[in-house]
């Protein structure tokens, strides 16, 4: 799957459960650098309201197209929550 970055401090049971679900999807939880974000297969934000949203730019700099990665990660995300 890939790497997932999140807050370095997990202080709630729901946040811990969320991270555990990502690990079950095959993701590694680790801190990422800006270079990691620009060289990866995509940058996505997960939330309960919008589910999985693709990030198109960081700091005014366009990210590479991640349409296919978004499709794959969205399918895994949806199967874990539905």
GICOR-V706345 format. One record per run of one state. SS is the DSSP state (H for helix, E for strand, C for the rest). FROM is the first residue (numbers start at 0). TO is the last residue. Records with the same first field share a line. If there is no record, write none. Layout:
SS: FROM-TO, FROM-TO
//
This chain:
C: 0-1, 4-11, 24-26, 29-32, 39-42, 47-49, 54-55, 58-59, 62-65, 81-81
E: 2-3, 27-28, 43-46, 50-53, 56-57, 60-61
H: 12-23, 33-38, 66-80
//
